[in-house]
Amino acid sequence: MIHDKRSQYVSRDSILGLLSDEEVARVSTAETAASLAKGDEYLDLTNLDRGVQRANGAATTMGTVLPRRAVDLATWGKILTRLEAKPQASTK
């Protein structure tokens, strides 16, 4: 259990490490929004194994979300590449 949580934080940190200072600022600004617009793509940084998700109009916990619109296209591509290379968690 401890290892799983540690791996999750390392992955979250490695994803956030791909962002430029400007993108970090945009993500911080996005966190102050009430929610994402319906159809917006995002990653839940606490559940990266779920991959890219689309907002359905329901309230989203913004403090754990990385909205696609907050990062440049090149950065989003790097993030997706990192997620694809991430080893899947054991189902034990």
TIVO-2410 file (N, C-alpha, C; in nm, 3 decimals):
# residues 92
REC num residu      c1      c2      c3 atome chaine
REC   1      M   0.083  -0.119   0.000     N      A
REC   1      M   0.000   0.000   0.000    CA      A
REC   1      M   0.087   0.126   0.000     C      A
REC   2      I   0.184   0.131   0.087     N      A
REC   2      I   0.271   0.248   0.093    CA      A
REC   2      I   0.343   0.265  -0.040     C      A
REC   3      H   0.392   0.155  -0.098     N      A
REC   3      H   0.461   0.161  -0.226    CA      A
REC   3      H   0.370   0.215  -0.335     C      A
REC   4      D   0.242   0.170  -0.335     N      A
REC   4      D   0.146   0.217  -0.436    CA      A
REC   4      D   0.128   0.368  -0.427     C      A
REC   5      K   0.112   0.420  -0.304     N      A
REC   5      K   0.095   0.564  -0.287    CA      A
REC   5      K   0.220   0.638  -0.329     C      A
REC   6      R   0.336   0.585  -0.295     N      A
REC   6      R   0.461   0.650  -0.331    CA      A
REC   6      R   0.477   0.654  -0.483     C      A
REC   7      S   0.445   0.544  -0.550     N      A
REC   7      S   0.452   0.541  -0.696    CA      A
REC   7      S   0.357   0.642  -0.758     C      A
REC   8      Q   0.240   0.657  -0.697     N      A
REC   8      Q   0.142   0.752  -0.747    CA      A
REC   8      Q   0.198   0.894  -0.738     C      A
REC   9      Y   0.259   0.928  -0.625     N      A
REC   9      Y   0.314   1.063  -0.610    CA      A
REC   9      Y   0.431   1.086  -0.702     C      A
REC  10      V   0.516   0.987  -0.721     N      A
REC  10      V   0.628   1.001  -0.814    CA      A
REC  10      V   0.573   1.027  -0.953     C      A
REC  11      S   0.471   0.956  -0.994     N      A
REC  11      S   0.412   0.976  -1.126    CA      A
REC  11      S   0.351   1.115  -1.138     C      A
REC  12      R   0.281   1.157  -1.036     N      A
REC  12      R   0.221   1.291  -1.037    CA      A
REC  12      R   0.331   1.396  -1.047     C      A
REC  13      D   0.434   1.381  -0.968     N      A
REC  13      D   0.546   1.476  -0.971    CA      A
REC  13      D   0.615   1.475  -1.107     C      A
REC  14      S   0.630   1.357  -1.165     N      A
REC  14      S   0.697   1.351  -1.296    CA      A
REC  14      S   0.611   1.418  -1.404     C      A
REC  15      I   0.480   1.407  -1.392     N      A
REC  15      I   0.390   1.474  -1.487    CA      A
REC  15      I   0.401   1.625  -1.468     C      A
REC  16      L   0.392   1.671  -1.346     N      A
REC  16      L   0.400   1.815  -1.320    CA      A
REC  16      L   0.536   1.871  -1.357     C      A
REC  17      G   0.640   1.789  -1.350     N      A
REC  17      G   0.774   1.833  -1.387    CA      A
REC  17      G   0.788   1.863  -1.535     C      A
REC  18      L   0.695   1.816  -1.616     N      A
REC  18      L   0.699   1.842  -1.759    CA      A
REC  18      L   0.646   1.981  -1.795     C      A
REC  19      L   0.580   2.047  -1.701     N      A
REC  19      L   0.517   2.176  -1.727    CA      A
REC  19      L   0.617   2.290  -1.716     C      A
REC  20      S   0.602   2.388  -1.804     N      A
REC  20      S   0.681   2.511  -1.796    CA      A
REC  20      S   0.625   2.596  -1.682     C      A
REC  21      D   0.698   2.700  -1.644     N      A
REC  21      D   0.650   2.790  -1.540    CA      A
REC  21      D   0.517   2.855  -1.581     C      A
REC  22      E   0.506   2.890  -1.707     N      A
REC  22      E   0.383   2.951  -1.757    CA      A
REC  22      E   0.266   2.853  -1.746     C      A
REC  23      E   0.291   2.727  -1.779     N      A
REC  23      E   0.184   2.626  -1.771    CA      A
REC  23      E   0.144   2.601  -1.626     C      A
REC  24      V   0.241   2.599  -1.537     N      A
REC  24      V   0.210   2.582  -1.394    CA      A
REC  24      V   0.119   2.696  -1.349     C      A
REC  25      A   0.148   2.817  -1.393     N      A
REC  25      A   0.064   2.932  -1.358    CA      A
REC  25      A  -0.078   2.914  -1.412     C      A
REC  26      R  -0.090   2.865  -1.535     N      A
REC  26      R  -0.223   2.844  -1.593    CA      A
REC  26      R  -0.300   2.735  -1.519     C      A
REC  27      V  -0.229   2.630  -1.478     N      A
REC  27      V  -0.293   2.523  -1.401    CA      A
REC  27      V  -0.340   2.579  -1.267     C      A
REC  28      S  -0.257   2.659  -1.203     N      A
REC  28      S  -0.294   2.720  -1.075    CA      A
REC  28      S  -0.418   2.808  -1.090     C      A
REC  29      T  -0.424   2.882  -1.199     N      A
REC  29      T  -0.541   2.966  -1.226    CA      A
REC  29      T  -0.664   2.879  -1.251     C      A
REC  30      A  -0.647   2.771  -1.323     N      A
REC  30      A  -0.759   2.680  -1.352    CA      A
REC  30      A  -0.814   2.618  -1.224     C      A
REC  31      E  -0.729   2.598  -1.124     N      A
REC  31      E  -0.773   2.539  -0.998    CA      A
REC  31      E  -0.873   2.628  -0.925     C      A
REC  32      T  -0.874   2.758  -0.955     N      A
REC  32      T  -0.967   2.849  -0.888    CA      A
REC  32      T  -1.106   2.846  -0.952     C      A
REC  33      A  -1.118   2.783  -1.068     N      A
REC  33      A  -1.248   2.772  -1.135    CA      A
REC  33      A  -1.340   2.680  -1.055     C      A
REC  34      A  -1.469   2.700  -1.071     N      A
REC  34      A  -1.566   2.617  -1.000    CA      A
REC  34      A  -1.565   2.473  -1.052     C      A
REC  35      S  -1.551   2.458  -1.182     N      A
REC  35      S  -1.547   2.324  -1.242    CA      A
REC  35      S  -1.502   2.337  -1.387     C      A
REC  36      L  -1.487   2.225  -1.452     N      A
REC  36      L  -1.452   2.223  -1.594    CA      A
REC  36      L  -1.579   2.232  -1.677     C      A
REC  37      A  -1.565   2.285  -1.796     N      A
REC  37      A  -1.679   2.290  -1.889    CA      A
REC  37      A  -1.705   2.150  -1.941     C      A
REC  38      K  -1.830   2.122  -1.972     N      A
REC  38      K  -1.867   1.991  -2.025    CA      A
REC  38      K  -1.785   1.963  -2.150     C      A
REC  39      G  -1.722   1.846  -2.155     N      A
REC  39      G  -1.642   1.805  -2.270    CA      A
REC  39      G  -1.494   1.836  -2.257     C      A
REC  40      D  -1.454   1.921  -2.159     N      A
REC  40      D  -1.313   1.950  -2.140    CA      A
REC  40      D  -1.236   1.823  -2.104     C      A
REC  41      E  -1.119   1.805  -2.165     N      A
REC  41      E  -1.034   1.692  -2.132    CA      A
REC  41      E  -0.944   1.728  -2.015     C      A
REC  42      Y  -0.916   1.628  -1.932     N      A
REC  42      Y  -0.831   1.651  -1.815    CA      A
REC  42      Y  -0.771   1.521  -1.766     C      A
REC  43      L  -0.672   1.535  -1.680     N      A
REC  43      L  -0.616   1.422  -1.606    CA      A
REC  43      L  -0.644   1.445  -1.458     C      A
REC  44      D  -0.686   1.342  -1.389     N      A
REC  44      D  -0.698   1.348  -1.245    CA      A
REC  44      D  -0.563   1.304  -1.190     C      A
REC  45      L  -0.489   1.396  -1.132     N      A
REC  45      L  -0.353   1.367  -1.087    CA      A
REC  45      L  -0.348   1.268  -0.972     C      A
REC  46      T  -0.460   1.242  -0.906     N      A
REC  46      T  -0.463   1.141  -0.801    CA      A
REC  46      T  -0.502   1.004  -0.854     C      A
REC  47      N  -0.545   0.999  -0.980     N      A
REC  47      N  -0.586   0.874  -1.045    CA      A
REC  47      N  -0.536   0.871  -1.188     C      A
REC  48      L  -0.406   0.880  -1.205     N      A
REC  48      L  -0.348   0.884  -1.339    CA      A
REC  48      L  -0.377   0.758  -1.420     C      A
REC  49      D  -0.400   0.646  -1.351     N      A
REC  49      D  -0.428   0.522  -1.421    CA      A
REC  49      D  -0.559   0.527  -1.499     C      A
REC  50      R  -0.643   0.624  -1.472     N      A
REC  50      R  -0.768   0.640  -1.547    CA      A
REC  50      R  -0.746   0.707  -1.682     C      A
REC  51      G  -0.628   0.768  -1.701     N      A
REC  51      G  -0.597   0.832  -1.827    CA      A
REC  51      G  -0.674   0.961  -1.849     C      A
REC  52      V  -0.681   1.001  -1.973     N      A
REC  52      V  -0.751   1.125  -2.009    CA      A
REC  52      V  -0.900   1.104  -1.990     C      A
REC  53      Q  -0.962   1.199  -1.923     N      A
REC  53      Q  -1.106   1.194  -1.898    CA      A
REC  53      Q  -1.172   1.318  -1.958     C      A
REC  54      R  -1.301   1.311  -1.977     N      A
REC  54      R  -1.379   1.426  -2.026    CA      A
REC  54      R  -1.477   1.467  -1.917     C      A
REC  55      A  -1.481   1.597  -1.893     N      A
REC  55      A  -1.576   1.650  -1.795    CA      A
REC  55      A  -1.717   1.629  -1.847     C      A
REC  56      N  -1.804   1.589  -1.757     N      A
REC  56      N  -1.943   1.563  -1.796    CA      A
REC  56      N  -2.038   1.671  -1.748     C      A
REC  57      G  -1.984   1.779  -1.695     N      A
REC  57      G  -2.068   1.887  -1.647    CA      A
REC  57      G  -2.091   1.883  -1.497     C      A
REC  58      A  -2.063   1.768  -1.435     N      A
REC  58      A  -2.076   1.756  -1.289    CA      A
REC  58      A  -1.955   1.824  -1.224     C      A
REC  59      A  -1.968   1.856  -1.099     N      A
REC  59      A  -1.859   1.920  -1.026    CA      A
REC  59      A  -1.734   1.831  -1.027     C      A
REC  60      T  -1.619   1.893  -1.048     N      A
REC  60      T  -1.491   1.824  -1.051    CA      A
REC  60      T  -1.404   1.883  -0.941     C      A
REC  61      T  -1.332   1.799  -0.868     N      A
REC  61      T  -1.240   1.849  -0.766    CA      A
REC  61      T  -1.122   1.912  -0.836     C      A
REC  62      M  -1.123   2.043  -0.848     N      A
REC  62      M  -1.027   2.115  -0.931    CA      A
REC  62      M  -0.884   2.108  -0.879     C      A
REC  63      G  -0.862   2.091  -0.751     N      A
REC  63      G  -0.727   2.088  -0.696    CA      A
REC  63      G  -0.646   1.968  -0.738     C      A
REC  64      T  -0.709   1.867  -0.795     N      A
REC  64      T  -0.638   1.746  -0.837    CA      A
REC  64      T  -0.640   1.727  -0.988     C      A
REC  65      V  -0.685   1.829  -1.060     N      A
REC  65      V  -0.708   1.817  -1.204    CA      A
REC  65      V  -0.602   1.893  -1.283     C      A
REC  66      L  -0.558   1.831  -1.392     N      A
REC  66      L  -0.471   1.898  -1.489    CA      A
REC  66      L  -0.552   1.911  -1.618     C      A
REC  67      P  -0.612   2.029  -1.641     N      A
REC  67      P  -0.692   2.049  -1.762    CA      A
REC  67      P  -0.603   2.054  -1.886     C      A
REC  68      R  -0.647   1.991  -1.991     N      A
REC  68      R  -0.570   1.993  -2.116    CA      A
REC  68      R  -0.550   2.136  -2.166     C      A
REC  69      R  -0.650   2.220  -2.151     N      A
REC  69      R  -0.642   2.357  -2.201    CA      A
REC  69      R  -0.539   2.442  -2.127     C      A
REC  70      A  -0.488   2.394  -2.014     N      A
REC  70      A  -0.391   2.471  -1.936    CA      A
REC  70      A  -0.247   2.448  -1.982     C      A
REC  71      V  -0.227   2.350  -2.069     N      A
REC  71      V  -0.091   2.320  -2.114    CA      A
REC  71      V  -0.082   2.326  -2.267     C      A
REC  72      D   0.038   2.351  -2.316     N      A
REC  72      D   0.061   2.356  -2.460    CA      A
REC  72      D   0.045   2.218  -2.521     C      A
REC  73      L   0.019   2.215  -2.650     N      A
REC  73      L   0.000   2.089  -2.722    CA      A
REC  73      L   0.122   1.998  -2.709     C      A
REC  74      A   0.242   2.055  -2.720     N      A
REC  74      A   0.364   1.975  -2.710    CA      A
REC  74      A   0.377   1.912  -2.571     C      A
REC  75      T   0.343   1.989  -2.468     N      A
REC  75      T   0.350   1.937  -2.331    CA      A
REC  75      T   0.247   1.827  -2.311     C      A
REC  76      W   0.126   1.846  -2.362     N      A
REC  76      W   0.021   1.744  -2.350    CA      A
REC  76      W   0.069   1.614  -2.415     C      A
REC  77      G   0.135   1.624  -2.529     N      A
REC  77      G   0.189   1.506  -2.595    CA      A
REC  77      G   0.294   1.436  -2.510     C      A
REC  78      K   0.380   1.512  -2.445     N      A
REC  78      K   0.482   1.454  -2.355    CA      A
REC  78      K   0.416   1.384  -2.237     C      A
REC  79      I   0.311   1.445  -2.186     N      A
REC  79      I   0.239   1.385  -2.073    CA      A
REC  79      I   0.177   1.252  -2.115     C      A
REC  80      L   0.113   1.250  -2.230     N      A
REC  80      L   0.051   1.125  -2.278    CA      A
REC  80      L   0.155   1.017  -2.301     C      A
REC  81      T   0.271   1.056  -2.354     N      A
REC  81      T   0.379   0.960  -2.374    CA      A
REC  81      T   0.426   0.904  -2.241     C      A
REC  82      R   0.439   0.989  -2.140     N      A
REC  82      R   0.480   0.945  -2.006    CA      A
REC  82      R   0.378   0.850  -1.947     C      A
REC  83      L   0.250   0.879  -1.966     N      A
REC  83      L   0.145   0.792  -1.912    CA      A
REC  83      L   0.144   0.656  -1.981     C      A
REC  84      E   0.169   0.655  -2.111     N      A
REC  84      E   0.171   0.528  -2.184    CA      A
REC  84      E   0.289   0.442  -2.141     C      A
REC  85      A   0.399   0.506  -2.101     N      A
REC  85      A   0.518   0.432  -2.061    CA      A
REC  85      A   0.513   0.388  -1.916     C      A
REC  86      K   0.417   0.442  -1.839     N      A
REC  86      K   0.405   0.411  -1.697    CA      A
REC  86      K   0.363   0.265  -1.679     C      A
REC  87      P   0.438   0.188  -1.598     N      A
REC  87      P   0.399   0.050  -1.572    CA      A
REC  87      P   0.263   0.046  -1.503     C      A
REC  88      Q   0.180  -0.048  -1.540     N      A
REC  88      Q   0.050  -0.062  -1.478    CA      A
REC  88      Q   0.065  -0.119  -1.338     C      A
REC  89      A  -0.021  -0.073  -1.248     N      A
REC  89      A  -0.018  -0.120  -1.110    CA      A
REC  89      A  -0.064  -0.265  -1.104     C      A
REC  90      S  -0.011  -0.336  -1.011     N      A
REC  90      S  -0.049  -0.476  -0.991    CA      A
REC  90      S  -0.192  -0.483  -0.939     C      A
REC  91      T  -0.265  -0.586  -0.978     N      A
REC  91      T  -0.402  -0.603  -0.932    CA      A
REC  91      T  -0.412  -0.700  -0.816     C      A
REC  92      K  -0.300  -0.725  -0.749     N      A
REC  92      K  -0.302  -0.817  -0.633    CA      A
REC  92      K  -0.380  -0.761  -0.518     C      A
***
